[in-house]
Amino acid sequence: MRVERIQQLQQLLRGREATTVAALAQELSVSVRTIRRDLAALRDMGVAVHADPGPGGGVRIERSASGASVSFNGDEVVALWLSAHLSRVASNVPWSAAARSALDKLFGSLSRERARELRAVCRRVIVGGAATDRVRATAGQAPPELLAYFELAFRKRVALSFGYRDRHGAETWRRVEPHGLLVEPPVWYVLARDIDKGEPRSFRMDRIERPRLVESHSFVADDRVVRALTEHVAPRS
């Protein structure tokens, strides 16, 4: 069991920028003292484990040039990340823990710079709890073309335009910068900056009509838009 735990510890470290001994102990359900012994064992095996003190520091591992190479594009990585987190929303789903472990291995196979870049993208996708009964009772289907247009706009960082019907039935035409996504199954929301109003706004997917790309308007991803629109949400880790 110790051999398996040490292997799991190595995978956890490879999949993260840095973490703490306490966090590792909690995740592996062992004591801090056991984690320290396992870290020492990894060092004895020739694994470059570093411990950086102070704020922003933590335990980390140097990625080996001989490590596994996995070829995934950005959309595929975000899709796997979202799937793993959605599996945790539905409690007691088989293999949900394995999904998180696989995700750690995936990030561990990437270069540190690429992993950091993709984690930044994933931070813009927020998975909350299930939608309320009221929302589920009124939820409809998103336009089929919206999925493709949103993915393109999110990845290429260009604007979307669409017709929007609010909860009172009023219809307007919107031009937005899609900075993030909020998922509260079975509903999801575009987290955006309204170009004309200059303010953060969220748009429920089933109230959007006739979406189009506005490739002439590009933007820089802004986490502040996502945070402003999800302050009430308790994200699933």
C-alpha positions, 0 to 999 in steps of 0.5 A: 500500500505504501508503494501505491501511495507514493506513486499517487503522491508523485502523480499529485505533485506532477499535476499541480504547481505547488501544494502543502504537506497538510493538503497532501495529507488530507487528500491521501488520508494519512498524517503529515508525518507520513507525507514527509516520510513519503516525500523523503522516499521520493527524493531517495528515488531520484525525484526532484521534490522541492519545498519552497517556504513562505507565501506562494511557496509549497511542495512541488516537483520538477517535471522530468523531460522523460515524463509521459507526453499527452497530446491534447488541445486546449478545448479537450483539456477544458472539456476533461476538466469540466467533465471531472468537476461535473461528476463531483456535483452528482454525489456518489457517482462511480469513478468521480475520484478517478476522474480527478486523478486522471486530470492531475496526471494530464496536467502533470504531463504538460510543461509548467508553462502550458499547464499554467496557461490551461489552468488559467482558462479552467479558472474561467469555467465555474461549476456550482451546485445544481440549479434551483427547482424554480430554474429547472422548472423554467429551463429550456434548451439552448440553441444548437448552434450556441455551443459551437459559437460560444466555444469559438468565441471563448477560445479565440477571445472574440465577441458574440452577438445574439438576441436575448429574452430576459425573465420578464419576456423583454427582448433585446439585441446584445453584443458581449465579450464571453469571459467565462462560463457558469454551470449549474446543471442542467443550466449554464450561463455566459459570463460576459462584459456587455460591450454597449453597457460596459458592465458585467452581465450573465446570460442564461443559455436557453434565453439566447437566440440567433447567436453570431460571432463578432470577429472584428471585436477581440478582447483580453480575458479578464478574471474580474468579470467572472469573479464579479458575476459568481460571488454568490456561487460556491464553486465545486473543487 
